[in-house]
Amino acid sequence: MHNNDTTHTKTNQELEILTDKDKKGKERPWREKKLSTILLAESYQRLGFKKAYRVINCGTYLEYKSLLDGTERKLNKANFCKVRLCPMCSWRRSKKIYGQVSKVMDKALEDKEYRFIFLTLTCKNVEGEELSDTIDKLFHAFKLLTKRKQVKQAVKGWFRGLEVTHNLDETSESYDTYHPHFHIILMVNKSYFSDPKYYLSQAQWTSLWQDCLGVDYTPIVDVRAFKTNTKKHISKSVAESAKYTVKDNDYLIPSDLEMTDNAVAILDYALANRRLVAFGGDLRKIHKELNLDDAENGDLVNTDNEELREDLEYVIERYHWHVGYKQYLRFDCP
């Protein structure tokens, strides 16, 4: 079957290997994420965490709806574990968040001519044992920030995502420390930039954040306007805010299993039972109006940015993870 988005190669035993490409021709990283998921499961096993079993079995089965003309396909069923650090689930969750934020923003712009601001709020790097308490402080500080008079009158809605990076640069003074920070999209009226009553400069945002965070240093705050003149500009900014909470290569270090296990244990504890992404204000109302499911804990098969034309005929294709080949192989071949 010829397919612009999907091609198949044969092993010497005539087994069909999955190659799944998006509409831009970029290959989706199923195999890469599955291999990383196995590394995480092995770490959980060494740590004695029961969730190792759930993780090792994540993404072992993929079912697609594939159009008969071979031009398009969409994931139809899969078994995802939804463990917070799972690389497979983190990737799917990031796609879902991207899809939902894009839909909510598009809907907001249909109703009124808003502008959007991309805001990054940070704090100093911290040691692993301080990470959980520091994230608590960040959430508390953000809640205080949204209640400030200047912010309440200027901001009509917001999306907030937490990212945690792990410094693995051995030459750095902050080697093996963690950097939790927020990526935020703010929705403001079009007049925000020209009305001094509402406009907040970078210095003002920094002062407000420092005060809410309650620190004696000046935290780095980045604030910039979205370019909304093209879909490409909007997509780039949305992608920045819908990043993975923590990238798997920040805690899966094949050359250092001890550091891997330490990082996994630290991050697993620090991120447990938290709302890592959230909508607020009018963006939250729009999310509800659109009847979108939970961006964080919802369905990871349908990511809200992968659509298939249902009026065309399709076939079902099924793949499973082969432990020996370390590949996804089709097992319903004719």
C-alpha positions in Angstrom: 0.0 0.0 0.0 1.5 3.3 -1.0 1.0 6.0 1.6 2.4 9.5 1.8 2.0 9.6 5.6 2.8 6.0 6.4 5.2 3.5 4.9 6.0 0.0 5.9 9.2 -1.9 5.7 9.6 -5.7 5.8 12.0 -7.7 7.9 13.4 -10.9 6.4 10.5 -12.8 8.0 8.0 -10.5 6.2 6.9 -8.7 9.3 5.5 -5.2 8.8 7.2 -2.6 10.9 5.3 0.6 11.9 6.4 3.9 10.4 3.9 6.6 11.4 4.3 10.1 10.0 2.3 13.2 10.6 0.9 15.4 7.9 4.1 17.3 7.6 6.0 14.1 7.0 7.7 14.0 10.4 7.9 10.5 12.0 6.1 10.1 15.2 8.5 8.8 17.9 6.6 5.7 19.0 9.6 3.4 19.1 11.8 6.0 20.8 9.2 6.6 23.5 8.6 2.9 24.0 12.3 2.3 24.6 12.5 5.2 27.1 9.4 3.8 28.8 11.2 0.5 29.3 14.2 2.4 30.9 11.8 4.1 33.3 10.1 0.8 34.2 13.6 -0.7 34.9 14.3 2.2 37.2 11.0 1.8 39.0 11.8 -1.8 39.4 15.2 -1.1 41.0 13.5 1.4 43.3 10.9 -1.2 44.3 7.9 0.9 42.9 4.9 -1.2 42.1 4.1 1.0 39.1 7.0 -0.6 37.2 4.6 -3.3 35.9 2.1 -0.6 34.6 4.9 1.3 32.9 6.5 -1.7 31.2 3.2 -2.6 29.6 2.4 0.9 28.4 2.0 1.3 24.7 2.4 -2.4 23.8 -0.7 -2.2 21.6 -1.6 0.4 18.9 -4.7 0.3 16.7 -5.2 2.7 13.8 -8.0 3.8 11.5 -6.3 4.1 8.1 -8.0 5.6 5.0 -8.2 3.2 2.1 -6.5 5.6 -0.2 -3.5 5.6 2.2 -3.4 9.4 2.7 -4.3 9.5 6.3 -4.5 7.6 9.6 -5.4 8.2 13.2 -4.8 6.3 16.4 -8.0 4.5 17.4 -7.1 2.5 20.4 -4.0 2.0 22.6 -3.1 0.9 26.1 -1.5 3.8 28.0 -0.5 3.6 31.7 -0.9 7.4 32.5 2.0 7.3 35.0 3.1 10.9 35.4 6.8 10.3 34.3 6.0 7.8 31.6 7.8 9.1 28.4 5.1 7.7 26.1 2.2 9.2 28.1 4.1 12.5 28.6 4.4 12.8 24.8 0.8 12.1 24.2 -0.3 14.4 27.1 1.8 17.2 25.6 0.1 16.7 22.2 -3.3 16.8 24.0 -2.5 20.0 25.9 -1.2 21.6 22.6 -4.5 20.6 20.9 -6.7 21.9 23.7 -4.9 25.2 24.2 -5.0 25.8 20.4 -8.8 25.1 20.3 -9.5 27.3 23.3 -7.5 30.2 21.9 -9.1 29.9 18.4 -12.6 29.9 20.0 -11.7 33.0 22.1 -10.5 34.9 18.9 -13.8 34.0 17.2 -15.8 35.8 19.9 -13.6 38.9 20.4 -10.3 40.4 19.2 -8.1 39.5 22.2 -4.3 39.6 22.4 -2.2 36.9 24.1 1.0 37.2 26.2 3.5 34.5 26.9 4.8 34.8 30.5 7.6 32.7 32.0 7.9 32.8 35.9 11.0 31.3 37.4 12.8 30.8 40.7 16.4 29.8 41.6 17.6 26.2 41.0 17.1 23.9 44.0 18.5 20.6 45.3 16.5 17.5 44.8 15.3 17.3 48.4 14.0 20.9 48.1 12.1 20.4 44.9 8.7 19.4 46.2 8.5 22.2 48.8 9.7 24.7 46.1 6.9 23.6 43.7 4.4 24.1 46.6 5.7 27.7 46.9 5.5 28.3 43.2 1.8 27.2 43.1 1.0 29.3 46.1 2.8 32.3 44.6 0.9 31.9 41.3 -2.4 31.8 43.2 -1.5 35.1 45.0 -0.4 36.6 41.7 -3.8 35.9 40.0 -5.5 37.7 42.9 -3.5 40.9 42.7 -5.6 43.8 41.6 -3.4 44.8 38.6 -3.5 41.3 37.3 -7.2 40.7 37.8 -8.1 43.9 35.9 -5.7 43.3 33.0 -5.9 39.5 32.5 -9.1 38.0 31.1 -8.0 34.3 31.1 -4.9 32.2 31.5 -3.3 28.8 30.9 -0.5 27.6 33.2 1.9 24.8 32.7 4.7 23.6 35.1 8.1 22.6 33.7 10.9 21.1 35.7 14.4 20.9 34.2 17.3 18.9 35.6 20.8 20.4 35.1 23.1 17.6 33.8 25.9 19.9 32.8 28.9 18.6 34.8 30.8 21.9 34.3 28.0 24.0 35.8 27.9 25.3 39.4 24.3 24.1 39.6 25.0 20.6 38.3 22.4 18.0 39.5 19.9 20.7 40.6 16.3 21.3 39.5 14.7 24.3 38.0 10.9 24.4 38.3 9.1 27.2 36.5 5.8 28.2 34.9 5.0 28.7 31.2 1.8 30.8 31.1 -0.4 32.2 28.4 -2.4 35.3 29.4 -5.4 36.5 27.4 -5.9 40.3 27.5 -8.1 42.8 25.7 -6.7 44.3 22.5 -6.3 47.7 24.3 -4.0 46.2 26.9 -0.8 47.4 25.2 -2.0 51.0 24.6 -3.9 51.6 27.9 -1.5 52.6 30.8 -4.3 51.6 33.3 -3.9 48.0 32.3 -0.5 47.5 30.8 2.2 45.9 33.0 5.8 46.2 32.1 8.4 43.5 32.5 9.7 45.3 35.6 6.2 45.4 37.1 5.6 41.6 36.4 9.0 40.9 37.9 8.2 42.9 41.0 4.8 41.3 41.5 6.2 37.8 41.1 9.1 38.5 43.5 6.6 39.8 46.1 4.2 36.8 45.6 7.1 34.3 45.7 8.5 36.0 48.9 12.1 35.8 47.9 15.0 38.3 48.6 16.4 37.9 45.0 15.1 39.1 41.7 13.7 36.1 39.8 14.0 35.9 36.1 10.6 36.8 34.4 10.2 36.8 30.7 7.1 38.4 29.2 6.4 38.8 25.5 3.4 39.3 23.2 2.2 36.5 21.0 2.5 37.1 17.3 -1.0 36.3 16.2 -0.7 37.4 12.5 -0.2 33.8 11.3 -1.1 30.3 12.5 2.5 29.4 12.5 3.4 32.1 15.0 0.5 31.1 17.3 1.4 27.4 17.0 5.0 28.1 18.0 4.0 30.0 21.2 1.4 27.4 22.1 4.0 24.6 21.7 6.3 26.4 24.1 3.6 26.5 26.8 2.4 22.9 26.2 5.9 21.5 26.7 6.5 18.2 28.6 6.5 18.9 32.4 9.8 17.1 32.4 11.7 15.7 29.5 12.7 12.1 29.8 16.3 12.7 29.0 16.4 14.8 32.2 15.8 11.7 34.4 16.7 8.7 32.2 20.5 8.7 32.0 21.6 5.3 30.6 25.3 5.9 31.5 24.5 6.6 35.1 21.8 4.3 36.6 22.3 5.7 40.1 21.6 9.2 39.0 18.7 7.9 36.9 17.1 6.3 40.0 17.7 9.4 42.2 16.1 11.7 39.6 13.2 9.3 39.1 12.5 9.1 42.8 12.8 12.8 43.3 10.6 13.8 40.4 8.0 11.0 41.0 7.6 12.3 44.6 7.7 16.0 43.7 5.1 15.8 40.9 2.6 13.4 42.5 -1.0 14.5 43.0 -0.6 17.9 41.5 -2.5 19.9 38.8 0.5 20.5 36.5 -1.6 22.3 33.9 -4.7 24.5 34.4 -6.9 26.9 32.6 -8.3 30.0 34.5 -10.7 32.9 33.9 -12.5 33.1 30.5 -10.1 30.5 29.0 -11.4 28.0 31.6 -15.0 28.9 30.7 -14.3 28.3 27.0 -12.6 25.0 27.8 -15.8 23.9 29.5 -18.0 25.3 26.7 -16.1 23.2 24.1 -16.7 20.1 26.3 -13.0 19.2 26.2 -12.0 16.4 28.6 -9.3 16.7 31.3 -6.1 18.0 29.7 -3.9 16.1 32.1 -5.7 13.0 33.1 -8.0 12.5 30.1 -8.0 10.3 27.1 -4.5 10.0 25.5 -5.7 8.3 22.3 -7.6 11.3 21.1 -5.3 14.3 21.6 -7.6 17.0 20.2 -5.3 17.8 17.3 -5.4 14.7 15.2 -8.6 14.4 13.1 -9.6 11.9 10.5 -12.3 12.4 7.9 -15.0 10.0 9.0 -16.9 10.2 5.7 -14.2 8.2 3.9 -13.7 4.4 4.0 -10.9 3.1 6.3 -9.4 -0.1 7.4 -8.2 -1.1 10.9 -4.5 -1.8 11.4 -3.1 -3.3 14.6 0.4 -3.2 15.9 2.1 -4.6 19.0 5.5 -4.1 20.6 7.8 -7.0 19.9 10.3 -7.4 22.7 12.9 -9.3 20.5 12.8 -6.9 17.5 12.3 -3.9 19.7 9.8 -2.7 17.1 6.1 -2.2 16.6 5.0 -5.0 14.3 1.7 -5.3 12.4 -0.1 -8.5 13.4 -3.2 -8.4 11.2 -1.4 -8.4 7.9 -3.2 -10.1 5.0 
